[in-house]
Amino acid sequence: MMIIFLFLVIVRESCMPGHYERQLLNDLLKNYNTLERPIANESSAIVVKLGLTLQQIIDVDEKNQILTTNVWLNFEWTDHNLIWNESEYGGVADLRIPPKYLWTPDVLMYNSADEAFSSMYPTNVVVTSSGTCTHIPPGIFMSTCRIDITWYPFDDQKCEMKFGSWTYDLAKIDLQLQSPDGGDISGYIANGEWDLIAVPGKRNTLSYSCCPEVYVDVTFKIHIRRRTLYYFSNLIMPCVLISSMALLGFTLPPDSGEKLTLGVTILLSLTVFLNIVTENIPETSDAVPLISTYFNCIMFMVASSVVLTVVVLNYHHRTPTTHTMPNWIKCVLLQWLPWLLRMNRPGKKITRKTIMMNNKMRELELKERSSRSLLANVLDIDDDIRQIHASGTTTPAGGGARGTPSYNGGYHRLLGRSYEEGAPLLAPHSSFCFQNTRELQNILRELRFITNQMRSNEDDTEVRHDWKFAAMVVDRFCLITFTLYTVISSVVVLLSAPHIVTN
């Protein structure tokens, strides 16, 4: 029983609170003035060391240009009025005192965007026997940050957090950087949108226009980089797919009736998609984002494809009764451009030699038509009229019998002179065996009409085919051109970013 009693007495004495800490607090705070700068020499500045521990990047608001972070600040200074001898107070080495009972530096974040301006939580100040005070207030800080969206969404942002005394100048408080490495990121929680690169710190001294004194501040620069996987999968890849669908529109036959509808539908879908993207882009005129430049290039390509699709359909449905094909279109769209694109019409192989031969044949045909008589051009026959004798008989050509006309040279051997408008088709005093000249005239007139109709139909069909082939050439040219434009613009715009591959 005695052993149990002694044990209970010892435990009770050990559990009873000591009076040394209370006595120490009473002695330290008895005549303590929170307005007094705790320094031994009034002419010297109190040294305050400032450190920063970044816990988390909560949000980066590009539109309002505000950075929200979870930060622990670390203040350290020496209070000359809070020094004691540990042996006199039962070995008490440190105290925890609320900051409202002590002098604390009035350090604030200059570029705060918080409504209360200061969001530091008033935690206790740890005071050691040597007078060293350590104050680590946590807080959710909202700081202004100039967002540079030039390379959005492949951008880096450098947001500053500027801390300094609001009323004490350099002669009163010497604010110094606690660690030369800057902020502590050992306990940083990774953000899903941003990668943390570094948090360097720098001590600055400068004067403001309001006050002649020199003030000191410590600025921490948070360097972050945007992760691009989300933007690749949700912005860039859909845009590339939409632009590739616009290229497929050039392979659609004009007779299908859906060629223009496909182009307009793609243009509208890209416009709607671009409006959704614009909602996430910061509203600023300082720079044009890289993603906007890329979308503008694709939008220009899709809009141009719709315009050229209209041109292709116009060419495809042209007829000789409404349009005449100019010579430059024949030269460019029917000869040289198909030769460059390696396009051939069925049964006609287009080469440089055939182009030159066709041009020469066209010139010779024009000369021949201009030298033949009107009736020969109408009936498309040779015009090798022999000289008619003054007696009214024709000279045989090719061994024909006397008095019998030879048709080797064409119908003009039946006539005494060339056909003229309003003149009879046959001479009234010809030596032919035909006696009814009026019937022969009607026959020749019908032959001329039939020949003109057949030639007109053939010419119309050939011209229609020429317009359709010209439309095919424009389609092929647009397909190759816009494919190269899409690939080159995508590579140039995206590779111009300082970094692309960032998870």
C-alpha positions in Angstrom: 0.0 0.0 0.0 2.9 2.4 0.8 4.3 1.8 -2.6 1.1 2.6 -4.3 0.7 5.8 -2.3 4.2 7.0 -3.2 3.5 6.3 -6.8 0.3 8.3 -6.8 2.0 11.2 -5.1 4.8 11.2 -7.7 2.4 11.1 -10.6 0.3 13.9 -9.1 3.3 16.1 -8.7 4.5 15.5 -12.2 1.0 16.3 -13.6 0.6 19.5 -11.8 1.3 22.6 -13.9 4.5 24.4 -13.3 4.5 28.0 -12.2 7.7 29.0 -13.9 6.2 29.5 -17.3 3.4 31.7 -15.8 6.0 33.7 -13.9 8.1 34.1 -17.0 5.1 35.4 -19.0 4.2 37.8 -16.2 7.8 39.1 -16.0 8.2 39.4 -19.8 4.9 41.1 -20.6 4.6 43.1 -17.4 6.1 46.3 -18.8 6.1 45.2 -22.5 4.9 47.7 -25.0 3.7 46.3 -28.4 4.3 49.7 -30.0 8.0 49.8 -29.1 10.5 48.6 -31.6 12.4 45.9 -29.7 16.0 47.0 -30.4 18.9 47.8 -28.0 20.0 50.8 -30.0 17.3 53.1 -31.3 19.5 54.3 -34.2 19.9 50.8 -35.6 17.5 48.8 -37.7 15.9 45.6 -36.5 16.7 42.7 -38.9 13.7 40.7 -40.0 14.3 37.6 -42.1 11.4 36.5 -44.4 10.9 33.1 -45.9 8.1 31.5 -47.9 6.8 28.0 -48.1 4.6 27.3 -51.1 2.0 24.6 -50.3 -0.4 24.7 -53.3 -1.4 26.7 -56.3 -5.1 26.9 -56.0 -6.1 28.8 -59.1 -4.8 31.0 -61.9 -7.5 33.3 -63.1 -6.3 34.5 -66.6 -9.3 36.7 -67.2 -8.9 38.7 -63.9 -5.1 38.1 -63.8 -5.2 36.8 -60.2 -3.1 34.1 -58.7 -4.5 32.2 -55.6 -2.0 30.3 -53.5 -1.7 28.5 -50.2 1.4 29.9 -48.6 3.2 29.8 -45.2 5.2 32.8 -44.4 8.2 32.5 -42.0 9.3 35.7 -40.1 12.3 35.6 -37.8 13.7 38.5 -35.7 15.3 39.1 -32.4 13.3 40.9 -29.6 15.6 42.5 -27.1 12.9 42.7 -24.5 12.2 39.0 -24.6 15.5 37.6 -23.3 15.7 35.5 -20.1 17.9 33.1 -18.2 16.6 29.5 -18.5 18.0 28.5 -15.1 16.0 31.1 -13.3 12.7 29.8 -14.7 13.0 26.1 -14.2 14.7 25.5 -17.6 11.9 27.0 -19.7 13.5 27.5 -23.1 10.7 28.8 -25.3 7.2 30.3 -25.1 4.2 30.5 -27.4 2.6 33.9 -27.3 -0.2 35.3 -29.5 1.0 38.1 -31.8 -1.4 40.7 -30.3 0.7 40.7 -27.2 4.1 41.2 -29.0 5.6 43.6 -31.4 5.4 42.1 -34.9 6.7 43.6 -38.2 3.9 45.1 -40.3 4.9 43.2 -43.4 2.1 43.0 -46.0 1.9 41.7 -49.5 2.0 44.8 -51.7 0.2 43.3 -54.7 -2.6 41.7 -52.8 -6.0 41.3 -54.5 -7.8 40.1 -51.4 -10.8 42.2 -50.2 -9.3 42.2 -46.7 -5.8 42.9 -48.2 -4.1 40.7 -45.6 -5.2 37.1 -45.2 -2.6 35.8 -42.8 -3.9 33.7 -39.9 -2.7 35.1 -36.5 -0.8 32.1 -35.2 1.3 32.1 -32.1 4.8 33.5 -32.0 7.5 31.1 -30.8 9.9 33.0 -28.5 13.2 31.4 -27.3 15.3 32.5 -24.3 17.8 34.3 -26.6 15.0 36.6 -27.8 14.6 35.0 -31.2 11.0 35.2 -32.4 9.6 32.9 -35.1 6.3 33.7 -36.6 4.9 31.3 -39.3 1.4 32.6 -40.3 -0.4 30.5 -43.0 -2.8 32.1 -45.4 -4.7 31.9 -48.8 -3.1 34.7 -50.7 -4.7 36.3 -53.8 -2.0 38.3 -55.7 -2.2 40.2 -58.9 -0.3 38.7 -61.7 0.3 40.0 -65.2 -0.7 37.0 -67.4 1.2 36.9 -70.7 -0.9 34.8 -73.2 1.3 35.2 -76.2 2.1 31.4 -76.2 -1.2 30.3 -74.8 -1.7 27.3 -74.2 2.0 26.6 -74.3 2.8 29.5 -71.9 5.0 30.1 -68.9 3.8 32.5 -66.2 5.9 34.3 -63.7 3.8 35.7 -60.9 5.3 37.9 -58.2 4.5 38.1 -54.5 6.0 41.3 -53.1 6.3 41.6 -49.3 7.5 44.6 -47.4 6.9 46.7 -44.4 4.1 49.2 -44.9 5.4 52.0 -42.5 9.0 51.2 -41.5 11.7 52.2 -43.9 15.1 50.7 -44.3 16.5 52.7 -41.4 13.9 51.0 -39.0 13.4 47.5 -40.4 16.0 45.7 -42.5 14.0 43.0 -44.3 16.2 40.2 -45.6 15.7 37.0 -47.5 15.8 34.0 -45.2 17.2 31.5 -47.8 19.2 32.4 -50.9 17.4 29.7 -52.8 14.1 31.5 -52.5 10.9 29.8 -51.5 10.6 26.3 -50.0 8.7 23.9 -52.3 9.5 20.6 -50.4 5.9 20.2 -49.3 4.3 21.5 -52.6 1.1 19.7 -53.7 1.1 19.4 -57.5 -1.5 21.2 -59.6 -3.4 19.5 -62.4 -3.1 22.4 -64.8 0.3 23.9 -63.9 3.8 22.6 -63.3 5.9 24.5 -60.7 9.3 25.3 -62.1 10.9 27.4 -59.3 10.2 30.0 -56.7 13.2 32.3 -56.6 13.4 35.3 -54.2 15.1 38.7 -54.4 15.6 41.6 -52.0 14.9 45.0 -53.5 15.4 48.6 -52.2 13.6 51.5 -53.8 11.9 54.8 -53.1 8.3 55.7 -53.8 6.9 58.9 -55.0 4.9 59.3 -51.8 7.8 59.1 -49.4 11.5 60.2 -49.6 12.7 57.3 -47.5 14.2 54.1 -48.9 12.0 51.0 -48.4 13.0 47.4 -48.7 11.0 44.5 -50.0 11.4 40.8 -50.6 9.8 39.6 -53.9 9.2 35.9 -54.6 8.6 35.0 -58.2 6.5 31.9 -58.8 7.5 30.4 -62.1 4.8 28.0 -63.4 4.3 26.3 -66.8 0.9 25.2 -68.2 0.3 21.5 -68.9 -0.7 21.0 -72.5 -2.2 17.5 -72.6 -5.7 18.8 -71.9 -5.4 21.4 -74.7 -4.1 18.9 -77.2 -7.0 16.5 -76.6 -9.8 19.1 -76.3 -8.7 22.0 -78.6 -6.0 21.2 -81.1 -7.0 17.7 -82.1 -10.7 18.6 -82.8 -9.5 21.5 -84.9 -7.2 19.3 -86.9 -10.0 16.8 -87.5 -12.4 19.6 -88.6 -9.8 21.0 -91.0 -9.1 17.6 -92.5 -12.8 17.2 -93.2 -12.7 20.5 -95.1 -9.9 19.0 -97.2 -12.0 15.9 -98.0 -14.7 18.2 -99.5 -12.4 18.8 -102.5 -12.6 15.1 -103.3 -16.4 15.0 -103.4 -17.8 15.0 -107.0 -19.8 18.2 -107.9 -22.7 16.1 -109.2 -23.3 14.6 -105.7 -25.1 17.8 -104.7 -23.5 17.8 -101.2 -20.2 19.5 -102.0 -21.2 23.0 -100.9 -23.3 21.7 -98.0 -20.3 19.9 -96.5 -18.1 23.0 -96.7 -20.7 25.3 -95.1 -21.4 22.7 -92.3 -17.7 22.4 -91.5 -17.4 26.2 -91.4 -20.3 26.5 -89.0 -19.0 23.7 -86.8 -15.6 25.4 -86.6 -17.2 28.7 -85.8 -19.2 27.2 -82.9 -16.1 25.4 -81.7 -14.1 28.6 -81.9 -16.7 30.5 -79.8 -16.4 27.8 -77.1 -12.6 28.2 -77.1 -12.8 32.0 -76.9 -14.6 31.8 -73.6 -11.5 30.2 -72.0 -9.0 32.7 -73.5 -8.1 35.7 -71.4 -9.8 38.9 -72.7 -6.8 41.1 -73.4 -5.4 43.0 -76.3 -1.8 43.0 -75.2 -1.0 40.0 -77.4 -2.7 37.5 -79.7 -2.7 33.9 -78.2 -0.9 31.2 -80.2 -4.1 29.1 -80.2 -6.0 32.1 -81.6 -3.5 32.4 -84.4 -3.8 28.7 -85.2 -7.6 28.9 -85.2 -7.5 31.9 -87.4 -5.4 30.1 -90.0 -7.7 27.1 -90.0 -10.8 29.4 -90.2 -9.2 31.2 -93.2 -8.5 27.8 -94.9 -12.1 26.5 -94.3 -13.7 29.8 -95.5 -11.5 29.9 -98.6 -12.4 26.3 -99.3 -16.1 27.2 -99.3 -15.4 30.1 -101.7 -13.4 27.9 -104.1 -16.1 25.2 -103.9 -18.6 27.8 -105.2 -16.1 28.5 -108.0 -15.7 24.8 -108.8 -19.5 24.3 -108.9 -19.8 27.4 -111.2 -17.3 26.0 -113.6 -18.8 22.5 -113.5 -22.3 23.7 -114.5 -21.4 26.2 -117.2 -22.8 25.7 -120.7 -21.8 27.2 -124.1 -25.1 29.1 -124.2 -24.2 31.1 -121.0 -20.4 31.3 -121.0 -17.6 31.3 -123.4 -14.3 29.9 -122.2 -11.6 32.5 -122.4 -8.2 31.6 -123.9 -6.4 32.0 -120.7 -8.6 29.4 -119.0 -8.0 27.0 -121.9 -4.2 27.6 -121.5 -4.0 27.5 -117.7 -6.8 25.0 -116.6 -6.8 22.7 -119.6 -3.2 22.5 -120.5 -0.4 23.7 -118.2 -2.0 23.2 -114.8 -3.2 19.6 -115.6 0.3 18.9 -116.9 1.8 20.1 -113.6 -0.7 18.1 -111.5 -0.2 15.0 -113.7 -3.9 14.9 -114.6 -5.0 13.3 -117.9 -8.4 13.2 -119.6 -9.7 9.8 -120.7 -8.1 9.0 -124.1 -6.0 12.2 -124.0 -2.6 12.3 -122.4 -1.5 15.8 -121.6 2.2 16.4 -122.0 4.3 19.5 -122.9 4.7 18.3 -126.4 0.9 17.7 -126.9 0.3 21.2 -125.5 2.6 22.8 -128.1 1.2 20.7 -130.9 -2.4 21.6 -130.0 -1.5 25.3 -130.0 0.0 25.0 -133.5 -2.9 23.0 -134.8 -5.3 25.6 -133.5 -3.4 28.3 -135.3 -3.3 26.3 -138.5 -7.0 25.6 -138.3 -7.8 29.2 -137.8 -5.7 30.1 -140.9 -7.4 27.3 -142.9 -10.9 28.5 -141.9 -10.1 32.0 -142.9 -8.9 30.9 -146.3 -11.9 28.7 -147.2 -15.2 29.8 -148.5 -18.2 30.2 -146.3 -20.0 27.1 -147.7 -16.9 24.9 -147.2 -16.7 26.0 -143.6 -20.4 25.3 -143.1 -20.2 21.8 -144.6 -16.7 21.1 -143.3 -15.4 20.0 -146.7 -12.2 20.8 -148.7 -12.1 23.8 -150.8 -9.9 23.0 -153.9 -12.1 24.6 -156.6 -10.6 24.4 -160.0 -10.7 27.2 -162.3 -13.9 27.4 -164.3 -13.5 27.9 -168.0 -15.0 30.8 -169.6 -17.2 28.4 -171.6 -19.0 27.4 -168.3 -17.5 23.8 -168.2 -15.5 22.5 -165.3 -12.1 20.9 -165.6 -12.1 17.4 -164.3 -9.9 16.7 -161.3 -8.8 13.2 -160.6 -9.8 11.6 -164.0 -13.5 12.2 -164.0 -15.5 11.7 -167.3 -16.2 14.8 -169.4 -19.2 16.6 -168.3 -19.3 14.7 -165.0 -18.4 16.7 -161.9 -15.7 15.3 -159.7 -16.5 15.3 -155.9 -12.9 14.8 -154.9 -12.5 18.4 -154.0 -15.9 18.9 -152.4 -19.2 20.4 -153.2 -17.7 23.6 -154.6 -17.0 21.8 -157.8 -20.8 21.6 -158.3 -21.0 25.4 -158.0 -19.9 28.0 -160.6 -18.9 30.4 -157.8 -18.6 30.6 -154.0 -21.7 30.7 -152.0 -22.7 34.2 -150.9 -25.6 35.2 -148.7 -28.6 35.9 -150.8 -27.1 34.4 -154.0 -28.3 31.2 -155.6 -26.4 28.1 -154.6 -25.9 27.0 -158.3 -25.3 29.1 -161.3 -28.4 29.3 -163.5 -26.4 28.4 -166.6 -24.2 25.6 -165.3 -23.3 22.6 -167.4 -24.4 20.0 -164.8 -26.7 17.2 -165.7 -29.1 18.2 -163.0 -32.0 20.1 -164.4 -33.9 21.0 -161.3 -31.5 23.4 -159.6 -34.1 24.5 -157.0 -34.3 21.0 -155.6 -30.5 20.9 -155.4 -30.5 24.2 -153.6 -33.0 22.9 -151.0 -30.9 19.7 -150.5 -27.7 21.7 -149.9 -29.6 24.0 -147.6 -30.8 21.1 -145.5 -27.3 19.6 -145.5 -26.0 22.9 -144.3 -28.6 23.0 -141.4 -27.9 19.4 -140.4 -24.2 19.9 -140.5 -24.4 23.0 -138.4 -26.6 21.3 -135.8 -24.3 18.3 -135.5 -21.3 20.5 -135.3 -23.0 22.7 -132.7 -24.0 19.7 -130.6 -20.5 18.4 -130.8 -19.0 21.7 -129.9 -21.4 22.2 -127.0 -20.6 18.8 -125.7 -16.9 19.4 -126.0 -17.2 22.8 -124.3 -19.2 21.3 -121.4 -16.6 18.6 -121.0 -13.9 21.3 -121.0 -15.7 23.3 -118.2 -16.1 20.1 -116.2 -12.5 19.2 -116.6 -11.5 22.7 -115.6 -13.6 22.3 -112.4 -11.8 19.0 -111.7 -8.4 20.8 -112.1 -9.4 23.5 -109.7 -10.6 20.9 -107.2 -7.3 19.0 -107.4 -5.3 22.2 -107.2 -7.2 23.3 -104.1 -6.8 19.9 -102.5 -3.1 19.9 -102.8 -2.7 23.6 -102.0 -4.9 23.6 -98.8 -3.3 20.3 -97.6 0.1 21.9 -97.8 -1.2 25.0 -96.2 -2.8 23.1 -93.3 0.3 21.0 -92.6 2.7 23.9 -92.9 0.6 26.3 -90.8 0.1 23.7 -88.1 3.8 22.8 -87.9 4.9 26.4 -88.0 2.4 27.7 -85.4 2.7 24.8 -83.0 6.5 24.4 -83.2 7.0 28.1 -82.7 5.9 27.6 -79.0 8.8 27.6 -76.5 7.7 24.1 -75.3 5.0 21.7 -76.5 5.5 18.4 -74.8 4.4 19.0 -71.2 2.1 16.5 -69.5 
